[in-house]
Amino acid sequence: MKRPYPFGVGLNNVAARSNEFTAMGRMLWWKVVTTRRHWIVAGAIVISTILGAIACNHSPAPKSRQTGDAAANPARQAYFQMLQPVALSNCDFQRFGEAHDGGYLMCGNLLGGVQAVYSYGISGYDGWGCDVSTTAKVTVHEYDCFNTTEPECLKGAPKFHAECVGDKKETVDGRVFDTVANQLFKNGDASKRIVMKMDVEGAEWDSFLAVPDNVFQKIDQLLVEFHEIKGTQEQKQRVVQKLRQFFEVGHIHYNNGTCSAGYEPFPSFAYEVLFVNKRLAVVDPARRVVGPHQLDAPNLPSEPDCQPKAP
């Protein structure tokens, strides 16, 4: 979660309840702290607007957001279980990208057949895309229509697109959106083996539902930061069920910049998940994944972490 992507398309799509404004305020505050370029003034304006809305709305948050009743919700428990990682006997984890926010664990030894890399949501820097491009020796296509600063990458092969990902081709407030399938086709990558990262602040839910099966079949590894602030529970389950048809969950890391009560059984409302294509992944049923990996690092090193402890 490194950037002020528009929670889908616009803030007007977010329900005006005080607890949601609080979560959004925390998310936007965190983005201002971690965004590297040009966003401090804009972030302060947005935060002021949100705090004003909170002040006008004194109604208490729903009980489930205050007490953790969400943990007892069977649908939430089922969704949580679908995202728990399995042990992969053929995955050698490596960290790609930044040391903290913007860095992700992947199966470094499974990058050999990759022919193109896609990085959605970059905000002027993309250490992950540059690292993977350099390692795999292929082009990384970088997408962002809100911050159009082209990232530096001295050893890789970046190609920046001032465009965002969505569930359809459209232009909103002068910004171009298109689907994953269309973007792969335009770049001549529709039949290639892909590695993809998506961190688009809630736009992932609609975007993934629009991706056809044949595209998922071509993605070797998929990194996603999911955001609870956007999307219905039914939509989230549909997305993860769709992804689970093609991928094993290889790793999950909870973003400590969003640690918050009320999203139980998740400890935070943003979490980074590695999906490994089933045609590559070898599951070891005798092993169980417990606790964070030694290469994991907090997104915000100055803030308390909330990774689940190993039993």
VENGIQUI-V730949 format. One record per backbone hydrogen bond with DSSP energy under -1.0 kcal/mol. CO is the residue of the C=O (numbers start at 1). NH is the residue of the N-H. Records with the same first field share a line. If there is no record, write none. Layout:
CO->NH / NH
This chain:
3->5
10->13
11->14
15->17
17->21
18->22
19->23
20->24
21->25
22->26
23->27
24->28
25->29
26->30
27->31
28->32
29->33
30->34
31->35
39->43
40->44
41->45
42->46
43->47
44->48
45->49
46->50
47->51
48->52
49->53
50->54
51->55
52->56
54->57
62->65 / 66
63->67
64->68
68->71
69->72
70->73
73->77
74->78
75->79
76->80
77->81
78->82
80->83
81->84
87->284
88->91
92->108
94->106
96->104
100->103
104->96
106->94 / 108
107->110
108->111
111->114
116->195
117->141
118->197
119->143
120->199
122->125
126->130
127->131
128->132
129->133
130->134
131->135
132->136
133->137 / 138
139->117
140->159
141->119
142->161
143->121
157->140
159->142
161->144 / 163
164->178
170->177
172->175
175->172
176->164
177->170
178->166
179->183
180->184
181->185
182->186
183->187
184->189
185->188
189->192
193->115 / 116
194->220
195->118
196->223
197->120
198->225
200->203
203->207
204->208
205->209
208->211
212->215 / 216
213->217
215->218
216->219
218->194
220->277
221->196
222->275
223->198
224->273
226->271
227->230
232->236
233->237
234->238
235->239
236->240
237->241
238->242
239->243
240->244
243->246 / 247
246->278
248->276
249->86
251->274
253->272
255->258
258->269
263->266
267->260
269->228
270->255
271->226
272->253
273->224
274->250 / 251
275->222
276->248
277->280 / 281
282->89
284->287
293->296
299->101
300->303
